[in-house]
Structures are given as C-alpha cells and as structure tokens.
Amino acid sequence: MNRKKVIGIFSHVDAGKTTLTEALLYKSGQISQLGNVNKGTTFFDYDPLERKRGITFLSKPISVDYQEGFTLIDTPGHMDLTFEMERSLQVTDLAIVLLSATEGATGYTETIIDLCATYQVPLMIFINKCDLPTSNVPKALASLEQLDERFIMVGNHLATPDFQENWALLDDEWLNQMEEATVDSIKQEFSRAVRQRKIFPIICGSAAQLEGIDTLLDLLMEVQLPASNSENIGQVYKILTEKGQRYHLIKVLSGQFSVKNRLHSPQLPNSEMKINQLFVQRNKLSAIQTAQAGEIVGVTGLSQLRIGDVFSTTDVSLEQIPPVQSLTREPALEVQIVSALSSDELLSAFAQLEEEDPSLHVRYEEETNEVFIQVVGQIQMDYIEENFARRFNATITFSKPSVLYKETLLAPVRGNGHYEPLRHYAEVAFWMEPGVRGQGIVLKNQCSLEQLAINYQKGILNHLIEKTHRGVLIGAPLTDVTITLLAGIAHHPETKGGDFREATYRAVRQGLMKATSQLLEPWYQVKIVVSTDLVGKVVTDLQKYKGEIAPIEEADDYTTTIEGMVPVANFLEYPIEFASFTKNKGRLTTTVKGYYPCHNQADVLEKYPYNPINDLNHTPNSIFFAKGKGYDVTWDQVDEKCHIQLK
C-alpha cells in the first residue's frame, strides 16, 4: 500500500494561496461551497486575527478524503512568518509553489524553492491569476527558467508532445522509454521523475475561476510515494492550544499509531507516554482510532515532547530514527517585552508560546528583570501582541527592535580548560578554527581512546552543543567555527559528572580570549520593484545604507526590478520610507540572506560595551589544585599550567 501524501501550498503573500487551497478542497469534494478571502469566509481562515487581517498566520493541515487520501497544508506567505512556513515544509512530501502571473518569481519564491532543495521536497508550480488583464505568463515563466532549467510547462495533460520532449531533455530514464511509453508507463515515469526532482511541472490557471485546478489535482494524484517500513515511527510537527485544549500535531513517518499506544522517544529515554486521543481536521475536528503512514494527526498525551522530537511504539534502533531538523534560518532581530505583568508571569506565558514557536528564543536578563524574544519583523510582532491578549487576557508591547549580532574566529587557536576543585578533576584541549560561512558550530574528534574513555569523549562533545557559546567582543553567540577535541584527562575517583562540562566551557572561552575574533551581522536579500522613474532614488538609497546592488537587467515599459543585499541594521526603517515615496505602489521583499562581516564593527563595539572577564557565567579562567584546595587561574596563565602537552 502506497504511503499517503502531505501536500503543502507555499507562496509569497497575495499570490492567491488560500484561494488555491479553497479551490482544491472544492474540486476534491471536501467542501461544497467556495469561500472568499476578502469576506473572511474561506475554510482555513478560521482564526479571528486571520479573518481580520486577510493574512494566513498559522499553517493548518486538513485531511482530504479524495482517491487514496492526502493531507493538505495551507502555509503563511509573509516573510515575517518564514519559520512557520519552513516547519511545514519539513513534513511536506510534495510542494505546490504558487506564483502570481502578474508578478512572477519574487525573492520569497526563491527562498521557498531553495528550501525545497534543502529538504529535497519535490515540487510543482501553479501560475495563478492568469485571467487578470495585468497577467504576464511569459514573464512569469522566464523568471522561473532563470532559477532552474527543470521548470517545464505541462499543458492540459501528460501526453502533451512539448512537455514530453522537454521532460526527456532533463531525464535520461524517460528519454529511453518515451518512444514506447503507454498511458500507464507515462504516469509511472512522471511519478518517479517528480519524486526524484528531475522535473518541476508548471500548470497555469486561475484559482478564483477554478481554471487549471482539475489538471493540478490530477497531477498531484499521479505522484505516488513508496510504501513505508513497518516500524511505527512519528515526529512532532506542531504544538497547538485551541479553546484551552493543548495537543501535538504529528506526522506518521512509518507504520501506524492507535489510541492507547504506549510510546518511547530517544529524546526522553527514561519516559513512557500514552496516546490518549487521535483526531484529524476534516470539515470539523474528528476523532479517529488509528493513524496511518503519511498522515498528519492531532494527539493528546504527548505533553513531554517538543517540536521535532521523534517517537515510536518500541525501542527502535537509532539508524531508523530520522535526525531532528533545525530550521535553516534564524531571526535577525530581538525585542524586549513591555508589560504590566511581572517577569515571572511573562516567562510563564512565553514558555508556552516558545514551546509552540521555538524560534522566539525567550531570554531573561536577571540583573535588569527584563524579558526578550527574537522576531523577524512587524507582522509577526503584531500577531504575537494580539494572540497574547487573547490567550492570556493581558496587554504587551515591544521595544524598538535591535539587531542580533554573532561572532566568529579569524584564525585558529587552541583552547585549554582545567577544573580541579577539591575531589574533582577534568582537563580538556580543543583546536578551534574558522569554518565556512553559515555552517554554525561543527565538531570533530581527534582524541585517542588510550588517553580518554569514550564515554567522557561523548560527554565533552555533548557539552559543546548543549549551550550557546558567547564570543568575547560583545558577548554575541559564536558561529561558523570548527571545534576539534584534541585530548582530555580524567582522574579516578576524582572525576565526577559535570567536571568535563566545566572544563569544556572554560576551554572554549579561554581559546576565544586568545583568538582574533570578528563581529558578524545579518544581511537582507532585497528585491524591489518600482516604476522606472524611481530607480535612481532606490539605487541611491541602497548605496547610502551600505548595500550591494546586482546588475539591473529585468525591466518592462513601466517598472524595473532591483535586487541586492543590505545590512539589516541599516534597513529597519526603510520599508516605511519606501511605502511613502512610492505611494504604496512599489514592492519591497526582504529575506534574511545570512551573516556577513559587520560593516561598522568599531561602532557596534562602542555601542555594546562588554568585558568578558566580568561575565562570570562564561568565565575563561580555570581552577587548579594545590595545598589542599582549588584556586583560580586567569585565562592568560592557563596554557603554562595545563597538564595536556601536545606536539
């Protein structure tokens, strides 16, 4: 039996995504009447804030009883909600990427397509709004062809000669079979080619007019997933609270789950859970007894699990457990929560919200009694503010956003850490070197078993990833560094649990104190569409804000598209200015491209004074033992006192 599919719909805001979702539900027989986004009557926009704003804030799965059945997910299209979109993509088997025929591929479209490549998700393109007088299908097609040669137009059916010939240019397996293909073999080969991402089929139409929807639905159903293995394995996709009921949305990766099943999770090796309820969203929330492979279902009874955690009905081997996937992007901004509530009340409330959205990264400053969260932009902040008022019956506002910086190394350095108070002992040495941009912290191990037992080595490597290591310039998180465990020393019976944790933290910090570090800042990838008479002003603005501009090529008789990169710190106020001088007729898309060397490091260091010696929670000093007691050794004296000697 083939595995059921999860089909996700992804697009930039205003491309018609919710309307397309409505059309697919109508054509599949799931709903009997079409709703309207502008009137707030669509099936998915049942959240009050979504009806008010006309924007999708939360991804929502619905179980569709059409042919073998599938789950359809409507996802947010605004770049401020990119984390919600990416989490949905992680559980998607087949993506519909939606374009407006009036705009073509936007910067956010490129982000979605790049994420599909990251997660190896097959995709189809639906070019929407082809019925509008301002549509420009050839331009939309050209914008896709610039991104990847695998985008090819299908036409009305798979037997279209042009489609089959273009497909053959991209897929040798199909080329070898095309001449003798039957109706059934065409369908089988199409399914394989899409699954293997050999081709990205394009369908044109209008969701509002139901044009092209039958073709799209037929092609979606032609893509068949191979049967899953028999092990019962699931993964948490979302955590939701609705009408006081807290539950987990899970994807069944293989096998099946039933009510009353007892579950185990490698993330909680000493705990056992039980499924209390299973349900799916159809036209209403419906209780079920069993969930099959490929389905997304709601579950109660998994309160200990977090987003991304994997579970099973038996103790399966680690090789069968998929890795927990981190999001590829991070927030670039941080805001302080301003409220009449106490810090304890805020932390309690935001602990729930962070469980539902881990990208918030709640931070509490004990000295100043302040609570901070990380955000992407104003739309997300508006949603958090209104959702908080509704959920917790209290008002919050935010401080002006500040940019989140990071730190990295410019040259290799050795870090040494020693922890030896009375009746304790651990020493560790690392080699720390600059890594590739965007890699984060990468770990390697060159420590021999003769020198240190494997359980201690594993413990040290775990300690390296269990916390965020702070740099020494402004105390920003360390990133893009490769850390190699060189050696370690344990003494029995003095070495106890936690000793290597202390030595590890101190070694990393000691190495940073000796190293040459560099401040990194987030940059936006920007795509700006304006009337041609405003090109000069936009280019001047980007240059003023220290941006980098790509060659300007794409233009028609009325508008010009400008693309480039710009530091986030310089661009926070620009959207308001842009809306003003374009009279809200221009289009500005920003996505966080990544972290790059800070363009004004000296100014930032002056703005955020930081003394790493005084940061006792991240001390670079070590503790040695002499004359019956431990004593503190400053970081610059540790190298000559440490016991590990390496050539």
VMD Tcl script that draws the C-alpha trace (Angstrom):
set ca {
  {0.00 0.00 0.00}
  {1.39 3.41 -1.01}
  {2.08 5.92 1.72}
  {-0.35 8.83 1.98}
  {0.94 12.24 0.87}
  {1.28 15.54 2.66}
  {0.83 18.31 0.09}
  {1.88 21.81 1.15}
  {1.00 25.06 -0.62}
  {3.70 27.74 -0.48}
  {3.92 31.22 -1.93}
  {4.63 34.85 -1.36}
  {1.82 36.83 0.25}
  {-1.05 37.86 -2.06}
  {-0.29 35.24 -4.74}
  {-3.65 33.59 -4.03}
  {-2.56 30.71 -1.84}
  {-5.63 30.48 0.38}
  {-7.86 30.82 -2.69}
  {-5.99 27.93 -4.35}
  {-6.38 25.85 -1.19}
  {-10.11 26.58 -1.24}
  {-10.31 25.58 -4.91}
  {-8.52 22.25 -4.30}
  {-10.81 21.45 -1.37}
  {-13.85 22.24 -3.51}
  {-12.68 20.19 -6.51}
  {-11.79 17.24 -4.28}
  {-15.27 17.28 -2.76}
  {-14.05 18.24 0.71}
  {-16.19 21.38 0.82}
  {-19.43 22.06 -1.04}
  {-19.19 25.83 -1.35}
  {-16.31 28.16 -2.18}
  {-15.37 30.79 0.40}
  {-13.86 34.21 -0.24}
  {-10.64 35.55 1.30}
  {-11.81 39.17 1.23}
  {-15.03 38.24 3.03}
  {-13.23 36.03 5.57}
  {-15.32 33.01 4.60}
  {-12.60 30.58 3.47}
  {-12.33 27.18 5.11}
  {-8.86 27.72 6.55}
  {-9.02 31.30 7.80}
  {-11.00 30.49 10.93}
  {-8.56 32.30 13.25}
  {-10.13 35.70 14.22}
  {-6.92 37.60 13.54}
  {-6.58 35.96 10.12}
  {-10.11 36.96 9.23}
  {-9.38 40.50 10.42}
  {-6.09 40.88 8.54}
  {-6.71 38.68 5.50}
  {-3.30 37.06 6.13}
  {-2.53 33.43 6.96}
  {-0.53 33.37 10.21}
  {-0.59 29.67 11.09}
  {-0.10 26.61 8.90}
  {-3.11 24.33 9.04}
  {-3.44 20.71 7.86}
  {-6.69 19.22 6.67}
  {-7.29 15.54 5.91}
  {-8.80 15.19 2.44}
  {-10.80 12.07 1.52}
  {-10.06 12.07 -2.21}
  {-8.85 8.93 -4.02}
  {-6.33 7.34 -1.64}
  {-6.50 10.39 0.65}
  {-3.95 13.08 1.43}
  {-3.24 15.92 3.87}
  {-3.29 19.49 2.54}
  {-1.40 22.24 4.39}
  {-2.06 25.94 3.86}
  {1.01 27.93 4.97}
  {1.79 31.60 5.71}
  {3.11 33.65 2.81}
  {4.56 36.64 4.62}
  {8.33 36.65 5.10}
  {7.89 37.56 8.79}
  {6.33 34.10 9.21}
  {9.04 32.17 7.37}
  {9.68 29.82 10.31}
  {6.08 28.63 10.31}
  {6.40 28.03 6.57}
  {9.68 26.13 6.91}
  {8.36 23.87 9.66}
  {5.52 22.90 7.34}
  {7.97 22.19 4.54}
  {9.83 19.75 6.80}
  {6.76 17.45 6.84}
  {5.71 18.04 3.22}
  {6.00 15.21 0.67}
  {5.02 17.30 -2.36}
  {5.03 21.10 -2.55}
  {2.85 23.35 -4.68}
  {4.78 26.58 -5.18}
  {2.38 29.32 -6.21}
  {3.25 32.30 -8.41}
  {1.11 35.23 -9.45}
  {1.10 35.75 -13.22}
  {1.18 39.48 -12.50}
  {4.47 39.27 -10.55}
  {6.41 36.14 -11.46}
  {9.02 34.71 -9.12}
  {9.69 37.02 -6.14}
  {12.60 36.90 -3.74}
  {10.42 34.91 -1.35}
  {9.62 32.44 -4.14}
  {13.35 31.84 -4.49}
  {13.58 31.29 -0.73}
  {10.84 28.62 -0.92}
  {12.47 26.89 -3.90}
  {15.85 26.91 -2.12}
  {14.25 25.36 0.98}
  {12.63 22.68 -1.17}
  {16.13 21.83 -2.41}
  {17.47 21.80 1.16}
  {14.82 19.30 2.28}
  {14.71 17.52 -1.10}
  {10.98 18.10 -1.43}
  {9.50 17.51 -4.92}
  {7.53 20.47 -6.23}
  {5.05 21.64 -8.82}
  {4.39 25.22 -9.88}
  {0.94 26.76 -10.24}
  {0.97 30.13 -12.00}
  {-2.15 31.83 -10.68}
  {-4.22 34.85 -11.73}
  {-3.72 34.15 -15.44}
  {-7.21 35.56 -16.02}
  {-6.28 39.10 -14.97}
  {-5.61 41.75 -17.63}
  {-2.29 42.60 -15.93}
  {-1.04 39.00 -16.08}
  {2.17 38.25 -17.96}
  {2.64 34.49 -18.19}
  {5.74 34.58 -20.47}
  {7.46 36.88 -17.99}
  {6.49 34.60 -15.08}
  {7.85 31.58 -16.97}
  {11.08 33.43 -17.75}
  {11.53 34.29 -14.07}
  {11.31 30.57 -13.23}
  {13.67 29.50 -16.02}
  {16.26 31.89 -14.65}
  {16.17 29.97 -11.36}
  {16.36 26.39 -12.68}
  {16.10 24.57 -16.02}
  {13.88 21.87 -14.52}
  {10.77 24.09 -14.61}
  {8.70 22.91 -17.61}
  {5.14 23.61 -18.73}
  {2.79 20.61 -18.70}
  {-0.21 21.88 -20.66}
  {-3.55 20.14 -20.15}
  {-2.24 16.57 -19.71}
  {0.90 14.41 -19.57}
  {0.64 13.33 -23.23}
  {1.36 16.87 -24.49}
  {4.27 16.42 -27.00}
  {6.12 19.61 -25.99}
  {6.01 18.60 -22.33}
  {7.28 15.07 -23.03}
  {10.14 16.35 -25.19}
  {11.22 18.95 -22.64}
  {10.99 16.27 -19.95}
  {13.25 13.98 -22.00}
  {15.94 16.67 -22.11}
  {16.14 16.56 -18.32}
  {15.60 12.86 -17.56}
  {17.58 10.09 -19.28}
  {15.34 7.35 -17.87}
  {12.32 8.91 -19.54}
  {14.26 9.58 -22.75}
  {14.99 5.84 -23.06}
  {11.31 4.90 -22.65}
  {9.48 7.78 -24.33}
  {9.07 6.21 -27.77}
  {7.41 3.04 -26.44}
  {5.57 4.55 -23.49}
  {1.99 3.54 -22.67}
  {-0.55 5.56 -20.73}
  {0.30 3.65 -17.55}
  {4.07 3.87 -18.00}
  {3.84 7.64 -18.64}
  {2.09 8.02 -15.30}
  {4.63 5.81 -13.51}
  {7.58 7.63 -15.03}
  {6.04 11.03 -14.26}
  {5.61 10.00 -10.63}
  {9.26 8.86 -10.45}
  {10.60 11.96 -12.21}
  {8.75 14.34 -9.88}
  {9.73 12.37 -6.75}
  {13.37 12.40 -7.82}
  {13.17 16.15 -8.59}
  {14.17 15.54 -12.22}
  {11.40 17.92 -13.33}
  {9.32 20.70 -11.76}
  {6.00 20.71 -13.68}
  {4.22 24.03 -14.30}
  {0.43 24.43 -14.58}
  {-1.21 27.75 -15.43}
  {-4.66 28.84 -14.36}
  {-6.82 30.89 -12.03}
  {-7.75 29.62 -8.59}
  {-10.56 32.17 -8.29}
  {-12.11 30.98 -11.57}
  {-11.27 27.28 -10.96}
  {-9.16 27.25 -14.15}
  {-6.36 24.66 -14.17}
  {-7.43 23.19 -10.82}
  {-8.57 19.86 -12.28}
  {-5.23 19.46 -14.08}
  {-3.29 20.35 -10.93}
  {-5.29 17.93 -8.80}
  {-4.87 15.12 -11.36}
  {-1.09 15.61 -11.48}
  {-0.83 15.72 -7.69}
  {-2.63 12.38 -7.51}
  {-0.30 10.83 -10.12}
  {2.70 11.23 -7.76}
  {2.80 8.08 -5.64}
  {5.04 7.61 -2.60}
  {6.68 4.23 -1.95}
  {5.36 2.11 0.90}
  {6.85 2.81 4.32}
  {8.63 0.28 6.51}
  {6.72 -1.49 9.26}
  {8.22 0.31 12.26}
  {5.79 2.66 14.00}
  {7.67 5.99 13.97}
  {6.24 9.50 14.26}
  {7.54 13.05 14.65}
  {6.09 16.15 16.30}
  {5.30 18.83 13.72}
  {3.43 21.48 15.75}
  {2.14 22.14 19.25}
  {-1.17 23.99 19.48}
  {-3.52 25.37 22.10}
  {-7.10 25.90 20.95}
  {-10.06 26.58 23.24}
  {-7.99 25.55 26.24}
  {-7.04 22.19 24.70}
  {-3.31 21.61 24.21}
  {-2.28 18.99 21.70}
  {0.53 17.91 19.37}
  {0.29 17.63 15.61}
  {2.40 14.69 14.46}
  {3.35 13.16 11.14}
  {3.30 9.37 10.98}
  {6.61 8.64 9.24}
  {6.06 4.89 9.02}
  {3.81 2.16 10.38}
  {0.72 3.27 12.28}
  {-0.41 4.51 15.68}
  {-3.58 3.78 17.63}
  {-5.31 5.20 20.68}
  {-3.79 3.83 23.92}
  {-0.44 3.03 22.24}
  {2.47 3.44 24.64}
  {5.32 5.46 23.18}
  {9.06 5.85 23.63}
  {11.28 8.72 22.48}
  {15.09 8.86 22.16}
  {14.81 12.48 23.35}
  {13.28 11.18 26.63}
  {14.90 7.77 27.13}
  {13.55 7.24 30.64}
  {9.95 8.27 29.99}
  {6.94 6.47 28.61}
  {3.86 8.20 27.18}
  {0.45 7.06 26.03}
  {-1.75 8.29 23.20}
  {-4.99 9.46 24.82}
  {-6.74 10.74 21.69}
  {-6.20 10.85 17.93}
  {-8.07 13.22 15.65}
  {-7.90 14.84 12.23}
  {-9.26 18.08 10.81}
  {-11.79 17.42 8.07}
  {-14.85 19.66 7.85}
  {-14.63 19.57 11.63}
  {-12.29 18.05 14.20}
  {-12.95 14.30 14.05}
  {-11.78 11.59 16.46}
  {-10.09 8.56 14.89}
  {-8.77 5.31 16.31}
  {-5.75 4.72 14.05}
  {-3.36 6.96 12.09}
  {-1.61 5.57 9.00}
  {1.81 6.27 7.47}
  {1.94 9.69 5.81}
  {-0.92 11.23 7.79}
  {-0.74 14.33 9.97}
  {-2.95 13.93 13.02}
  {-3.59 15.60 16.35}
  {-2.58 13.74 19.50}
  {-3.14 14.30 23.21}
  {-0.93 12.65 25.81}
  {2.50 13.74 24.49}
  {2.98 16.73 26.79}
  {6.67 15.97 27.37}
  {7.62 16.10 23.67}
  {8.76 19.20 21.80}
  {8.62 20.18 18.13}
  {10.91 17.93 16.10}
  {11.01 15.11 18.67}
  {10.66 11.58 17.30}
  {8.80 8.72 18.98}
  {7.85 5.08 18.38}
  {5.85 2.24 19.92}
  {9.01 0.22 20.51}
  {12.66 0.91 21.19}
  {13.79 1.18 17.57}
  {17.46 1.48 16.63}
  {19.00 4.91 16.19}
  {19.58 4.17 12.48}
  {15.79 4.06 11.98}
  {15.20 7.39 13.71}
  {15.37 10.45 11.42}
  {17.51 13.31 12.75}
  {15.78 16.27 14.37}
  {15.81 19.03 11.76}
  {16.76 22.55 12.75}
  {15.43 25.50 10.79}
  {17.90 26.81 8.23}
  {17.20 30.45 9.05}
  {17.21 32.44 12.25}
  {15.57 35.66 13.44}
  {17.72 38.74 12.91}
  {16.02 40.95 15.50}
  {15.38 40.95 19.25}
  {12.77 42.94 21.19}
  {12.06 43.48 24.86}
  {8.57 42.63 26.12}
  {6.92 45.64 27.77}
  {4.03 44.75 30.08}
  {2.41 45.45 33.44}
  {2.74 41.74 34.17}
  {5.57 40.56 36.42}
  {8.60 38.92 34.84}
  {7.51 35.58 36.32}
  {4.09 35.90 34.68}
  {5.68 36.88 31.35}
  {8.14 34.00 31.47}
  {5.36 31.52 32.26}
  {3.26 32.74 29.33}
  {6.13 32.90 26.89}
  {7.29 29.43 27.92}
  {4.04 28.19 26.36}
  {4.46 30.35 23.27}
  {8.08 29.29 22.82}
  {7.06 25.63 23.01}
  {4.72 26.34 20.09}
  {7.29 28.51 18.26}
  {10.89 27.68 19.29}
  {12.24 30.49 17.07}
  {11.18 33.02 19.76}
  {14.29 32.13 21.84}
  {12.96 33.69 25.06}
  {15.74 35.36 27.08}
  {15.58 36.67 30.65}
  {18.04 39.24 31.98}
  {18.10 38.62 35.72}
  {20.01 41.81 36.60}
  {17.51 44.11 34.88}
  {14.43 41.86 35.24}
  {13.74 42.09 31.50}
  {12.30 39.52 29.09}
  {13.34 39.42 25.42}
  {12.25 37.43 22.38}
  {13.65 37.09 18.86}
  {11.48 38.11 15.90}
  {11.62 38.54 12.14}
  {9.51 41.66 11.63}
  {6.48 43.80 12.40}
  {3.79 41.43 11.09}
  {4.99 38.70 13.43}
  {5.11 41.17 16.33}
  {1.54 42.28 15.62}
  {0.38 38.66 15.67}
  {2.21 37.89 18.95}
  {0.73 41.00 20.57}
  {-2.87 40.20 19.59}
  {-2.52 36.47 20.24}
  {-1.08 37.17 23.70}
  {-4.01 39.43 24.59}
  {-6.49 36.77 23.51}
  {-4.66 33.83 25.14}
  {-3.61 35.43 28.43}
  {-6.02 38.36 28.79}
  {-3.15 40.83 29.18}
  {-1.56 43.58 27.12}
  {2.03 43.58 25.88}
  {4.02 45.88 23.63}
  {7.58 45.74 22.34}
  {10.66 47.89 22.48}
  {12.28 49.08 19.28}
  {13.92 46.02 17.63}
  {17.67 45.60 17.93}
  {19.83 43.58 15.56}
  {21.17 40.18 16.65}
  {24.90 40.00 16.03}
  {27.17 36.95 16.06}
  {30.90 36.38 16.43}
  {33.41 34.12 14.72}
  {37.16 33.49 14.54}
  {39.62 34.88 12.00}
  {42.49 32.49 12.83}
  {42.94 29.08 14.52}
  {43.62 28.87 18.23}
  {43.95 26.21 20.93}
  {41.67 26.41 23.95}
  {42.51 24.77 27.29}
  {40.21 24.23 30.25}
  {41.01 22.75 33.66}
  {38.58 22.10 36.50}
  {40.06 20.77 39.76}
  {38.45 21.93 42.97}
  {38.72 19.55 45.90}
  {37.67 15.99 44.89}
  {37.02 16.93 41.24}
  {39.17 16.70 38.12}
  {38.84 17.27 34.38}
  {41.02 18.83 31.69}
  {40.29 19.26 28.01}
  {42.02 20.79 24.98}
  {40.36 21.95 21.74}
  {41.56 23.20 18.38}
  {39.25 25.99 17.22}
  {39.39 27.31 13.66}
  {37.31 29.45 11.31}
  {34.68 27.48 9.41}
  {32.61 28.01 6.28}
  {30.07 30.82 6.35}
  {26.71 29.55 7.55}
  {27.97 26.24 8.98}
  {27.35 27.11 12.63}
  {29.40 25.09 15.13}
  {30.91 21.92 13.61}
  {32.52 19.31 15.88}
  {35.41 16.93 15.20}
  {37.22 14.45 17.40}
  {40.91 13.52 17.34}
  {41.15 12.30 20.94}
  {42.52 8.76 21.34}
  {40.79 6.10 23.42}
  {44.09 5.40 25.15}
  {44.04 8.88 26.60}
  {40.35 9.29 27.43}
  {37.48 6.79 27.67}
  {34.77 7.03 25.00}
  {32.02 7.96 27.48}
  {33.98 11.04 28.53}
  {34.63 11.96 24.89}
  {30.92 11.72 24.07}
  {30.13 13.82 27.12}
  {32.54 16.55 26.03}
  {31.05 16.68 22.52}
  {27.56 16.91 24.03}
  {28.69 19.76 26.28}
  {29.90 21.64 23.21}
  {26.40 21.69 21.69}
  {24.21 21.91 24.78}
  {24.64 25.66 25.21}
  {25.19 28.79 23.17}
  {28.84 29.80 23.46}
  {29.34 33.54 23.73}
  {32.04 35.47 21.93}
  {34.32 37.95 23.68}
  {33.66 41.09 21.59}
  {30.10 41.90 22.70}
  {29.03 38.53 24.12}
  {27.18 37.58 20.93}
  {26.69 33.88 20.03}
  {29.68 32.11 18.48}
  {29.16 30.69 14.99}
  {30.93 29.35 11.88}
  {33.67 27.69 13.91}
  {35.01 24.13 13.74}
  {35.98 22.77 17.16}
  {38.16 19.66 17.32}
  {38.58 17.70 20.56}
  {42.32 17.15 20.81}
  {42.68 15.49 24.19}
  {41.28 15.16 27.68}
  {42.36 13.85 31.07}
  {40.28 12.23 33.79}
  {41.48 11.02 37.21}
  {39.66 8.34 39.17}
  {37.96 8.59 41.56}
  {38.09 12.40 41.49}
  {36.39 12.90 38.09}
  {32.65 13.22 38.58}
  {29.62 14.09 36.49}
  {29.73 17.71 35.43}
  {33.51 18.10 35.70}
  {34.06 17.88 31.95}
  {31.18 20.28 31.40}
  {33.04 22.91 33.44}
  {36.35 22.16 31.71}
  {34.73 22.28 28.27}
  {33.03 25.64 28.77}
  {36.24 27.16 30.16}
  {38.39 25.78 27.32}
  {36.20 27.30 24.62}
  {36.16 30.63 26.40}
  {39.92 30.57 27.03}
  {40.59 29.96 23.36}
  {38.35 32.88 22.39}
  {40.20 35.19 24.75}
  {43.47 34.41 22.92}
  {41.97 34.50 19.43}
  {41.29 37.23 16.91}
  {37.52 37.45 16.60}
  {35.22 39.14 14.12}
  {31.71 40.50 14.52}
  {29.07 39.25 12.07}
  {25.79 40.96 11.24}
  {22.66 39.77 9.39}
  {22.10 40.98 5.82}
  {18.84 41.11 3.91}
  {18.43 39.86 0.37}
  {16.22 42.55 -1.15}
  {14.08 42.61 -4.26}
  {12.47 45.93 -5.13}
  {10.01 46.59 -7.95}
  {9.30 50.28 -8.66}
  {8.22 52.49 -11.51}
  {11.17 53.20 -13.76}
  {11.33 56.87 -12.76}
  {12.18 55.84 -9.16}
  {15.12 53.57 -9.99}
  {17.70 56.28 -9.35}
  {16.35 57.03 -5.87}
  {16.22 53.35 -4.87}
  {19.79 52.73 -6.07}
  {20.99 55.81 -4.17}
  {19.17 54.63 -1.04}
  {20.74 51.16 -1.17}
  {24.17 52.68 -1.59}
  {23.52 55.05 1.31}
  {22.63 52.07 3.50}
  {25.88 50.27 2.53}
  {24.05 47.78 0.31}
  {25.35 45.82 -2.66}
  {23.34 46.00 -5.89}
  {23.19 43.30 -8.58}
  {23.27 44.34 -12.26}
  {19.86 45.72 -13.20}
  {18.53 43.72 -16.14}
  {14.85 42.94 -15.72}
  {12.67 45.82 -16.89}
  {9.49 46.45 -18.88}
  {7.88 49.65 -20.11}
  {6.65 50.67 -16.68}
  {8.62 49.01 -13.87}
  {12.15 47.96 -13.02}
  {13.32 45.27 -10.61}
  {16.33 45.99 -8.41}
  {18.00 43.21 -6.41}
  {20.81 43.29 -3.92}
  {21.92 42.87 -0.31}
  {21.95 45.31 2.58}
  {22.81 45.16 6.31}
  {19.65 44.59 8.38}
  {20.72 47.22 10.92}
  {20.64 49.92 8.26}
  {17.34 48.87 6.72}
  {14.91 48.61 9.64}
  {13.15 51.92 8.94}
  {13.33 51.76 5.16}
  {10.02 49.92 4.46}
  {8.09 52.88 5.92}
  {10.12 55.35 3.87}
  {9.69 53.17 0.77}
  {5.91 52.97 1.15}
  {5.80 56.76 1.45}
  {7.76 57.76 -1.65}
  {6.20 55.01 -3.84}
  {2.71 55.88 -2.53}
  {2.33 52.17 -1.64}
  {2.66 51.17 -5.29}
  {6.15 49.68 -5.12}
  {7.01 46.16 -3.95}
  {9.76 45.52 -1.42}
  {10.70 41.96 -0.41}
  {13.33 41.22 2.22}
  {14.59 37.85 3.38}
  {17.48 37.20 5.74}
  {20.33 36.08 3.48}
  {22.77 35.19 6.23}
  {25.50 36.59 8.44}
  {28.44 38.52 6.99}
  {31.33 40.60 8.43}
  {29.94 43.63 10.22}
  {30.26 46.79 8.12}
  {30.75 49.04 11.20}
  {32.33 46.81 13.85}
  {34.01 49.66 15.74}
  {30.69 51.49 16.14}
  {28.92 48.36 17.38}
  {31.67 47.59 19.90}
  {31.30 51.12 21.24}
  {27.51 50.82 21.39}
  {27.56 47.47 23.24}
  {30.48 47.66 25.72}
  {31.33 44.23 27.07}
  {34.03 42.97 29.42}
  {34.38 39.19 29.00}
  {36.34 38.90 32.25}
  {33.35 40.16 34.22}
  {30.94 37.70 32.60}
  {31.10 35.09 35.34}
  {28.57 32.84 33.60}
  {31.08 32.42 30.75}
  {34.41 32.52 32.56}
  {37.63 31.86 30.63}
  {39.54 31.06 33.83}
  {40.37 27.59 35.13}
  {40.56 26.03 38.58}
  {43.69 24.14 39.61}
  {44.50 22.36 42.88}
  {47.38 22.93 45.29}
  {47.97 22.75 49.06}
  {44.68 21.02 49.74}
  {42.37 23.40 47.89}
  {41.37 24.66 44.46}
  {42.46 28.09 43.26}
  {41.55 30.29 40.31}
  {43.98 30.69 37.41}
  {43.33 33.51 34.94}
  {42.92 32.60 31.27}
  {46.31 34.02 30.22}
  {48.12 31.75 32.71}
  {46.27 28.52 31.90}
  {48.44 27.39 28.95}
  {51.60 27.11 31.04}
  {49.84 25.23 33.85}
  {47.67 22.78 31.88}
  {48.63 19.10 32.03}
  {47.91 18.15 28.41}
  {51.05 18.51 26.32}
  {50.62 18.11 22.58}
  {53.24 18.36 19.88}
}
mol new
graphics top color blue
foreach p $ca { graphics top sphere $p radius 0.5 }
foreach p [lrange $ca 0 end-1] q [lrange $ca 1 end] { graphics top cylinder $p $q radius 0.2 }
display resetview
